[in-house]
Amino acid sequence: EGVLPQEYTALKLKVIEWAPEAAETLKGKIPEDVSVFLVPATLRPETMYGQTCCFVGPSLTYGIFKASEKEYFVITDRAAKNMAYQGIFAQEGVIEKVADIQGSELIGTLINAPLSFHPQVRVLPMDSVLATKGTGVVTSVPSDSPDDFAMVTELAKKAEFYGIQKEWAELEIFPIIQTPTSDLLAPYLVKKLKISSPKDAKQLQEAKELAYKEGFYQGVLKVGDFKGEKVEVAKPKVREQLIKAGQAFAYSE
Ligand code: A2H
């Protein structure tokens, strides 16, 4: 844990259709006329054009929390506590949980990904998602995150083992950010460092550091309203745009 608070962008990925197991577990527990969102915390809002799925930890327990009359969030209990004291829920300090659900039950849920070239994506499993960081939900941007690229590659390779449909992990990966090295930095680094699975932790750590530095300091956005602008400059602009549109909010811990 760092000393300074980490300032995340929490993105609202609206549930379009629950996976069958989730639907069964949640039957009768959520009012009919509300929207439910998976809420990943990200440090890279400017990459959201490249979302291809959303990860949950299959063995983690999530709660469904009332954020306001019309909106409910799927996040960890820990994140709900933090949000309740950051003025994010309608009633300051009040935590109202309507259901618990296992990450594994959420796999396959169809959700809407704001800004993405793929407006509809699936919830998929990632074992390395930590319960102790962010919301326990991680949106996947394989073009710019080595962890995400290694995981979607693994999922596509072993779809049956993971109990998913191969197509869910095989959405096209579009270039989002141009750097001096590549416009698909994460796939480039994963290949260059010969990373063959999400378990190659040491090389993935190195890839992550390289991608983050090069992306942030030398990257230029290739797409969207701030196309042509440096990542450093565009990052807060994309974030503001998402927040203004009601598709994201500030979350820190
Ligand atoms: B980032 P930090 Cl494109 N468990 O978002 C594991 N990882 C988590 C997490 C959790 N509970 N919560 C958030 N994260 C990920 C985008 C992204 C991210 C890109 C490139 C790098 C990157 C798309 N995934 O992170 O330890 C989220 O993934 C590299 C560090 O608080 C979040 O931002 O610094 C980042 O880790 C937060 O990690």
Boltz pocket constraint, residues with backbone or C-beta under 6 A from the ligand:
constraints:
  - pocket:
      binder: B
      contacts: [[A, 6], [A, 41], [A, 42], [A, 43], [A, 44], [A, 47], [A, 128], [A, 129], [A, 130], [A, 131], [A, 132], [A, 133], [A, 134], [A, 135], [A, 136], [A, 137], [A, 138], [A, 139], [A, 140], [A, 141], [A, 144], [A, 145], [A, 146], [A, 148], [A, 208], [A, 212]]
      max_distance: 6.0
